[in-house]
Amino acid sequence: MLTLSTAATMTLDGGNVCLDFINSGYHQLETDEAERLHTYADFLLLARRLDLISASWHDDLLQLATQHPQKAAAVLSKARKIRTALYNLFTTRCDADPDGRRTGNLRVFNAALQDMWKQRKLTFEDGRYQSAWKHPKPHLEHPLLQLVLAAYSLLASRAQHDVKQCQGCLWLFLDQSKNHSRRWCDMQSCGSLVKSRRYYQRKKADGAAKQGRTGKAAK
């Protein structure tokens, strides 16, 4: 039986923070949803592992979530909804859209995108203009806004074509290899697993074929 990893133990092989965020909601080796973000604290833990927030912000946000549990739960619910939309957008990018599935997910993400842009501003520091967040202090949606910005940057770039689904665990990853021919998110784990499976299947098939030939000779 497959033991599900957690927000603290899941591997971060996506190559982009938004892909690791998406992978938090799915089984390795299965396409079924498998929740790792059960609480807002789990969401914060993943955000910290992805370097979206500092250690001090993590502690401040955790305290804020304790003080406002309903708001924290609402942010978590919103994060899960956006995560599902992003998964569908990346996995259906090259598919037809007869039932409007992509259209519906774009609507969800574009709404999140509008919320994110409302929190951005232009500043002038160190002799140049820079894009920055309006809120200098921690607020509950900040990690989610960071993820939405990362997802937008990836979806709106040429790199969108390099997002693939691992042939081993089915998680999403960004193929940054020289010839863009990677098939696994991690060669050591998923690549070895796939090769082991193929070897086992070949040996099983060879054994069945040999047994079949032996049986015919006995007759």
C-alpha positions as CSV (number, residue, x, y, z in Angstrom):
1,M,0.0,0.0,0.0
2,L,1.3,3.4,-1.0
3,T,2.2,5.6,2.0
4,L,1.2,9.2,1.3
5,S,3.8,11.9,1.9
6,T,2.9,15.1,3.8
7,A,3.5,18.8,3.3
8,A,6.7,18.3,5.4
9,T,8.0,15.2,3.6
10,M,6.8,15.4,0.0
11,T,9.7,15.8,-2.5
12,L,10.0,19.1,-4.3
13,D,11.0,18.0,-7.8
14,G,8.7,20.2,-9.8
15,G,11.4,22.8,-10.8
16,N,9.0,25.6,-10.1
17,V,7.2,26.6,-6.9
18,C,3.7,26.5,-8.5
19,L,4.3,23.0,-9.8
20,D,5.3,21.8,-6.4
21,F,2.2,23.4,-5.0
22,I,0.1,21.6,-7.6
23,N,1.7,18.3,-6.8
24,S,0.7,18.7,-3.2
25,G,-2.9,17.7,-4.1
26,Y,-2.2,14.4,-6.0
27,H,-1.0,10.9,-5.5
28,Q,2.3,9.8,-6.7
29,L,1.7,6.8,-9.0
30,E,-2.0,7.6,-9.2
31,T,-4.1,10.4,-10.8
32,D,-6.5,10.6,-7.8
33,E,-6.5,13.6,-5.6
34,A,-4.6,13.1,-2.4
35,E,-4.7,16.0,0.0
36,R,-1.5,17.1,1.8
37,L,-2.8,20.5,2.8
38,H,-5.3,19.6,5.5
39,T,-4.9,22.8,7.5
40,Y,-3.6,26.4,6.9
41,A,-0.6,25.3,9.0
42,D,0.2,22.7,6.3
43,F,-0.1,25.3,3.6
44,L,2.3,27.6,5.5
45,L,4.8,24.7,6.0
46,L,4.8,24.1,2.3
47,A,5.2,27.8,1.5
48,R,8.2,27.9,3.9
49,R,9.8,24.9,2.2
50,L,9.4,26.7,-1.1
51,D,11.0,29.8,0.3
52,L,7.9,31.9,-0.4
53,I,8.0,33.2,3.2
54,S,10.7,33.7,5.7
55,A,10.9,31.9,9.0
56,S,9.7,35.0,10.9
57,W,6.8,35.4,8.5
58,H,5.8,31.8,8.9
59,D,5.6,32.2,12.7
60,D,3.7,35.5,12.3
61,L,1.2,34.0,9.9
62,L,0.7,30.9,12.0
63,Q,-0.2,33.2,14.9
64,L,-2.5,35.2,12.7
65,A,-4.2,32.1,11.5
66,T,-4.8,31.1,15.2
67,Q,-6.4,34.4,15.9
68,H,-8.6,34.3,12.7
69,P,-9.3,30.6,12.1
70,Q,-12.3,31.2,9.7
71,K,-10.2,33.6,7.5
72,A,-7.4,31.1,7.4
73,A,-9.8,28.3,6.5
74,A,-11.2,30.4,3.7
75,V,-7.7,31.1,2.3
76,L,-6.9,27.4,2.4
77,S,-10.1,26.5,0.5
78,K,-9.3,29.2,-2.1
79,A,-5.8,27.8,-2.4
80,R,-7.1,24.3,-3.1
81,K,-9.6,25.6,-5.7
82,I,-6.8,27.5,-7.5
83,R,-4.5,24.4,-7.3
84,T,-7.1,22.2,-9.1
85,A,-7.6,24.9,-11.8
86,L,-3.8,25.1,-12.3
87,Y,-3.5,21.3,-12.6
88,N,-6.2,21.2,-15.2
89,L,-4.7,24.1,-17.1
90,F,-1.3,22.5,-17.4
91,T,-2.5,19.0,-18.1
92,T,-5.1,20.0,-20.8
93,R,-3.0,22.7,-22.5
94,C,-2.7,20.7,-25.7
95,D,-6.2,19.1,-25.6
96,A,-9.4,20.2,-27.3
97,D,-11.9,22.0,-25.0
98,P,-15.3,20.8,-26.2
99,D,-16.9,20.9,-22.8
100,G,-15.4,24.2,-21.7
101,R,-13.2,22.6,-19.0
102,R,-10.2,24.8,-19.8
103,T,-12.5,27.9,-20.1
104,G,-13.8,27.2,-16.6
105,N,-10.4,26.8,-15.1
106,L,-9.1,29.9,-16.8
107,R,-12.0,31.8,-15.2
108,V,-11.0,30.6,-11.7
109,F,-7.3,31.4,-12.3
110,N,-8.0,34.8,-13.9
111,A,-10.1,35.8,-10.8
112,A,-7.2,34.9,-8.6
113,L,-4.9,36.8,-10.9
114,Q,-7.0,40.0,-10.5
115,D,-6.8,39.7,-6.7
116,M,-3.0,39.2,-7.0
117,W,-2.5,42.3,-9.2
118,K,-4.4,44.4,-6.7
119,Q,-1.7,43.7,-4.2
120,R,1.2,44.8,-6.5
121,K,2.8,48.2,-6.9
122,L,5.7,49.9,-8.6
123,T,8.5,51.2,-6.5
124,F,11.8,53.0,-7.2
125,E,14.8,51.6,-5.2
126,D,18.5,51.3,-5.8
127,G,18.3,53.5,-8.9
128,R,15.6,51.4,-10.7
129,Y,11.9,50.7,-10.8
130,Q,10.8,47.5,-9.2
131,S,7.6,45.5,-8.8
132,A,6.7,45.0,-5.1
133,W,3.9,43.9,-2.8
134,K,1.8,46.6,-1.3
135,H,1.6,45.0,2.2
136,P,4.9,45.2,4.1
137,K,3.5,43.1,6.9
138,P,2.3,39.4,6.8
139,H,-1.3,38.7,5.8
140,L,-3.0,35.4,5.4
141,E,-3.2,35.4,1.6
142,H,0.4,36.4,0.9
143,P,1.7,32.9,0.2
144,L,-1.1,32.2,-2.1
145,L,-0.6,35.4,-4.0
146,Q,3.1,34.5,-4.4
147,L,2.0,31.2,-5.9
148,V,-0.5,32.8,-8.3
149,L,2.3,35.2,-9.5
150,A,4.7,32.2,-10.1
151,A,2.0,30.3,-12.0
152,Y,1.2,33.4,-14.1
153,S,4.8,33.9,-14.9
154,L,5.2,30.2,-16.0
155,L,1.9,30.0,-18.0
156,A,2.6,33.3,-19.8
157,S,6.1,32.3,-20.8
158,R,7.6,30.0,-23.4
159,A,8.5,27.6,-20.5
160,Q,4.8,26.5,-20.4
161,H,5.8,24.1,-23.2
162,D,8.4,22.5,-21.0
163,V,5.9,21.5,-18.2
164,K,5.6,17.7,-18.4
165,Q,4.0,14.9,-16.4
166,C,6.4,12.4,-14.9
167,Q,6.2,9.0,-16.5
168,G,6.9,7.5,-13.1
169,C,4.8,9.3,-10.4
170,L,2.6,11.5,-12.7
171,W,3.6,14.7,-10.9
172,L,4.2,17.8,-12.9
173,F,7.7,19.1,-13.5
174,L,9.6,21.7,-15.5
175,D,11.9,20.0,-18.0
176,Q,15.0,22.2,-18.0
177,S,17.3,19.7,-19.7
178,K,19.3,20.8,-22.7
179,N,17.3,18.9,-25.3
180,H,14.0,19.0,-23.3
181,S,13.8,15.2,-23.4
182,R,13.4,14.4,-19.7
183,R,10.7,11.9,-18.9
184,W,10.9,11.8,-15.1
185,C,10.8,14.5,-12.4
186,D,13.7,12.7,-10.7
187,M,15.9,10.1,-12.4
188,Q,17.1,8.5,-9.2
189,S,13.6,7.7,-7.8
190,C,11.1,7.8,-10.6
191,G,13.5,6.9,-13.5
192,S,14.8,3.9,-11.6
193,L,11.3,2.8,-10.6
194,V,10.0,2.9,-14.2
195,K,13.1,0.9,-15.4
196,S,12.6,-1.6,-12.7
197,R,9.0,-2.1,-13.6
198,R,9.9,-2.5,-17.3
199,Y,12.6,-5.1,-16.4
200,Y,10.1,-7.0,-14.2
201,Q,7.5,-7.0,-17.0
202,R,10.0,-8.2,-19.6
203,K,11.2,-11.0,-17.3
204,K,7.6,-12.0,-16.5
205,A,6.7,-12.0,-20.3
206,D,9.9,-14.0,-21.1
207,G,9.0,-16.5,-18.3
208,A,5.4,-16.9,-19.6
209,A,6.7,-17.4,-23.2
210,K,9.2,-20.0,-22.1
211,Q,6.6,-21.9,-20.1
212,G,4.3,-21.8,-23.1
213,R,7.0,-23.3,-25.3
214,T,7.7,-26.0,-22.7
215,G,4.1,-26.9,-22.4
216,K,3.7,-27.3,-26.2
217,A,6.8,-29.6,-26.3
218,A,5.3,-31.8,-23.6
219,K,2.2,-32.4,-25.6
